Amino acid sequence: MTTKQPATLLIHPERAVPGGFRSLVPGTERASTVLFENVSKWKNRSGFDESIYTYGTSGTPTTRDLQNRLAEWEGGFATVLFPSGLAAVAYAFLPFVAPGDHVLIPANVYDPVKTLANGLLKRMNVTVEQYDPLVGAGIAAQIKPNTRLVWVETPGSITMEVSDLPAIAAAAHAAGALVAIDNTYSAGWYLRAFELGADISVHALTKYPAGHSDLVMGAITARDEATWKRVKDMALQTGQCCAPDDIYLVLRGLPTMPLRIRHVERVTTDIARWIRTRPEVKLVLHPALPDCPGHDVWKRDFTGSTGVFSFVLHDQYGADAAARFIEALEFFGIGASWGGIGSLALTYDLAKSRTRWPHQGALIRLNIGLEDERDLKADLERGFAALTM
C-alpha cells in the first residue's frame, strides 16, 4: 500500500470503518439502540472491541470514522472522543491518578486545568504542583516517587512559552510517570507528540479540526493499547459520548484543516512581525519569533505555527488601555476559544494567574481567523490609535 502523508490520510483514511460502505463524504449514523444478529453476540459484546457496535454511547460508524482519522493523523494507537475539549483534558488525568498521587502541570497552563487541579483533583487527594514551562530536563527535580503524570502545554495558550517535550518526557518516563500534552495549538500536525515522547495527546476539536466556531468537542489519542484502554474504560463507565451530527461536522472540517492552518500561519506570522515594529509594543510572544521564550525549542521540534499569539504593551499602557484597544476593533470579536473562522482578541490580568510574570504592561492575545489580512491590519491600526484616546 502506498504511504500517505498526514493531510492525505484525512481524506483517504487507511483504517476502514466496519460495514464495508465507502464514500468520499462520510455519512452520519444516528443510533441509541444497536441491534444484534443473535443472542450470543449480545452476550459476548464488548465496549473495547472497535470492530463491532454495542450501544449509542460506545459509538456508531460515524464515531469510529472520526476516531480512526484522528489516530492516523497523530500516529497513535486509538482515539476516544469527548463532548468538549475540557472533558478530554479531565480524562487525561482521571484514569491515571488515585488518592495520594502527585501530578505536575506547567505554570502557563490553560486556566481550567488549574480549576480542575484546585477542585476535583484536590477533593480526590491528588497533589498538583506547578513547574516552570521552560524547565526542560530540570523537571526531574520536581518528580516524586508518587508522580503519576506530567502535563505539558506547548506553547502556552496565553504567554506562549515553548516547552522541551522530549526532555520532560525522558525525565518523566525515567521515574515511571506518563506524559500528557495539550496538542491543540499544533492541531497534531506541527508537533508530532508521540514521536517526541508523549503518551497521551489531547485536543479541543472545537478549534482547528472543526474549524467553523459552531461546536464543542474533545479527543484523547493514546500512544499504546494499555493507555487507550484506561481512558476508554473510564469514558464507558461515565457515559462520555458525542452526538453523530456534531461528529459529522468535525469530519467535514478535517479535510480542509491543513489548508486553513497554512493560510492562518502565513497571515499570523506576518501580522506578528508587523506588530513587533509598533512603538506601543514591548514584546511579541509568537513561537516563530526570536523573542518568544523557548523559540529555539520551537525551531527544533515544530514544523510550523498556527493562529494564536500574544503581545505585551509598554508599561505605561495598563488594563484600561488594553480594553480600549480591543473595544475599538471591528473584525476581532471579544471571546474565548480560537481556531475558527473569525479573529478574536482578549486581554488577561496575569498577576492573578501567574507567579513571577516579569512584565508590567498589559498582555493582549489575538487569534487570527480567515478574514482578509488587509482588513485585519487596518482594524489593529484602529486598536493602536485607541490606546492614547
N, C-alpha and C positions, 0 to 999 in steps of 0.2 A: 504494500500500500504506500502511496506517495506521502512523504512527510509534509504536513501542513503547518503553516505559520499560524500564530495565535489568532490574528484577525480573520483568517480564512476559516478557522475552526468555529468561529461564532456563527458563520453562515452554513458551513458544511461539517457538522459535528461527526466525530467517529463513534461515539458511544450511542448506540441505537436505543430508541425508546421501545419497550416491549409492545408488540401488537402488529408490527410489520408495515404500518401505514407510513408513507413518505410524502412530504410536500415541502416545497421551498419555504412556504409560510407555515409556521407552526399553528396547530389547531388549539382549541380551548375545550377541555373536557371538564364538565362540572358534575360533581357527584358527592353525596354524603355516603349513601349505601352503595357498596360494591357487591356484585353478585358472583357466586362461586359455582363452578361446574358440578360439584358434588360435595357430600358431607365430609369426605376425607380431606379435601383441600381446605375446607373451612376449619377443620380441627387442627390442621398442620400449618396454618398460616403463621407468618412471622413479619413483624414490622421492620426487621432488619434485612429482609430479602427484597432487594431492589428490582428483582425480575418479576415480581407479582404486585398486585394491588389488594389491600385489605379493607380500607375504610378511607373516607374523605380526609381525615386528619393525617393519614400517613402518605397521602399523595395520589394524584391521578397522572396520566401520561403527560399532561401539561407541566405538573410539578417536576416530574423526572427529567423532562426535556431541559428545563432551566437549570436544575441541579447538575445535570451532566455537562452542559455547556460551560457552566462556571468552573467546575472541577477541571475540565480540559483546559480552559483559559489560563488557570493558575498553575496547572501541573500538579494538582493534589489528588488524593485518593478519592474523596467524595465530598459532597456539599449538603448541608442542611439549611433549609430556608426558615426565616423568622418574620413575624409581622411588622418589624421595624428594625432599623439599624441598632437602636439602643437595646432591643431584646437580644439581638445577636451578640452585642457586647457582653451583656449579662451572662449569656450561656457559654461564653468563652471562659468565664470564671467558675460558675456554679457547679459544673460536673467534676471539677478538679480540686475543690477545696472542701475542708471539713473543719469543725471547731478545733482551735489551737494551731491552725496553719497560718502561714505568712506569705504574702504576695508583695510584689514591687510594681509600682506604677511611676511613670515619669512626671515631673513637676509641670510639664507643659500639656498634660493630658486634657482631652475633651472633658469639660466640666461635669457632665452627667456621670462620668466614671468616678469622679470624686464623690458625687452624691451616692452612688452605689456603694462605694467604699465606706462612707460615713453612715450609711443606712443599713441595707440588708446584710452586707458582709460583716459590719460591726456587730449586728444582732446575732449573727452566726458565730461570733467569737473568732473571726478571721482578722488577723492584724494586717493592715495595709500601710506600707511605708513608701514615701516618695523618693525618687532618685533624680539626680541631675541628668537631663536628656543627653548631655554631651559627655557623660562619664566613660562611655566605652567599656573597655576591659576592666576598668576600675570598679565596675558594679560588683565584682567578686567580693569586695569588702563588705557589701551590704547583704549578700546572700547568706542565709542561715540554714541550719540543718532541717528546719521545718518550712523552708521556702518551697512552695509548690509551683508557682507560676510567676513569670516576669512579663509584664505588659509593655509593649512598645508602640509608640505613635510617632511616625516619622514621615514627613516633617510634622511638627506640632500644628494643630489646626488654627492656631491664633498667632503664636510667636515664631513658628516655622523652623525651630531647631531641627537639624537632621541628625538622627542617632546612628551610631555604628552598630547596625543589626548583627553582622557576623561576630563582632567581639562580644556583644551582650549574649548572643546565643551560645557561644563557646563557653563562657563563664557559667551560664545557667545550666547547660547540659552537663558540665563537669560536676555540678552539685546535684544532679538528678531532677532539676526543675524544667518545666515546659516553658516555651516561649510563644506568646500570642501577640499578633500585630494587628493594629487597625490599619488596613491597607487601602482604605477608601480613597485617599488622596491620589494614589497612583493608578487606581482602578484595577490593580492586579497586573498591570501591563508594564509600567515604567519602573516597577520594583518587583523582581521575581523573588517573593518572600521565602518560598521553600528552598530555593537554591542558595539562599543566604542564611539559612539556619532556623527559620520559623517552623513551629509545629502546627500552629493554628493561624489562619488568615481570616480576618473579619472584614465585612464590607457593609456599608449602608448602600444597598441597591437603589435606594431613593435618589441617589446622586447620579453619577455618570452612566451606570448601566441603564436605568430607566430613562433618565436624561431630559424629561419633559415637565418636571416640577408638579406632577399630578398624582403621586402615590408615595407610600412609605413601605419599605421592605428591607430586610437584612439577610445576611448569609454568613455561614461559617463553613470554610473549607478546611479539611484536615489533611495533614501530610500522610497519615497511615490509617489502616483499618481500626486499630485499637483506639486511637484518639477519636476517630469518627464515631465509633460505637458508643463511646461515653457521652458524646454530645447528642447523638441520635436517641439514646435511651432516655435521657432526661427530657428531651423535646417530646418524645412519645408519652412519657409519664405525665407531663404537664399540659398536653394538648396544644403544643405550638404548631401552628399551620398558617398557610396563606391562601387567599381566595384565588381560584384559577383565572378569573378575569384580570386581577392585578398582575399575576404571574405572566399572563399573555402580554401585557403592556411592557414588562421588562424584556421579554423575548423579542418584542417588536423593536425595542430600543437598542438591543445589543449589536446588531449588525452595523449600525451607523455610529456606534460609540467611538471606534478608532478615528473616524473622520472628524467627529465633533471635537475630540480631545486634541487632535493635531491642530485644528483651527484655533481652539482656545489657547493652546500652548503658544502659538505664534503671536496672537494678539496680546495675551497676558504679558509675555516677556517684553514685547515692545512697549507696552504701557508702563510696566515696572521700570524699565530703563529711562523712560521719559520722566516719570515721577521722581526718579533719583536725581534729575537735574534741577528740580524745583527748589527755589530758595527757602520755601517754607518747610522743607522736609529734611529731617536729620538723618534718617536711616530707612532703607527699604529692605524688608525681610522677604526675599524671594530666593528659593534654593539655587537658582541658576546664576545669581549674582554673588560676587565675592564677599560682600559684607554679611551675608546670611550665615549665622553660626552653623557649622557643620558642612559648609559648601564643598570642601574637599571630599568629604564622605559622599555627598550627593554626586559629585563627578565620578566617583569610583563605582557606586552601587546602582545609581539610577540611569535610565536611558532617556529621560525626558522629564518635563514638569507639566503641571496642569493649571487650572484657572484660579487658584486661591493664593493670595499673598497679602502681606500687611506692610504698612509704613508708619513710622513714628514722626510726629511733628516736632519742630523745635520747642524747647522748653517753655517759651512764652505762650504757646497755644495749649490751653487746657481742655477740660471736658466740654465746656460751653462752646469753644471754638470748633471742636470736633463735631459737636451736634449741629452747629450752623453749616459746616461743610456738607454733612450728609443730607440735611434737610433742604439744601439748595439744589441737590441733584434731581434730574428729571427721569433719567433712564435707569438709575441704580435704585432698586427697591430697598426698603428697610425691613430686613427679615433674616431669619436663621436659615440654615441649610445652604447648599451650594451645588454646583454640578448640573444645574438645569438650564433652561433656555434663557433666563433673564439674569442680568447683572444685579448684584446686591452689595450693600455697604453697611457695616456696623462698626461701632466703637466699643472698646472694652476698658473697664477700670481694673487694670492688672494688679493694683495694690491690694485688691480684695481676693484675688485668686492665685497670685504668685508670690513666693518669697524671694527676696534678693533680685527682683527685677531691676536692672541697672538704669533704666531711662525714665526721665521725669515727664517728657512730652506725651501727649495723647496718642494712642495707637488706633489706627483705622484699618479694618480688614476689608478687602474687596474680593468679590467673586466676579469673574469676567464671564459673561454669557455669550450669546450668539448675535448680539447687535453689531452693527457696523462700527468698526474701530474709530472712524472719524467722529461719529456721534458720541461715542464714549469719551473720547478725549475732550471734545467740546463741553460735555457735561462735567467732567472733572475740572475743567477750567472755571466753570461756574462755582464749583465747590471751593476751589482755592481762593477765588475772589471773595467769597463769603467769610473767609477767615478774619478779615480785617474790617468787617462791617460793624 
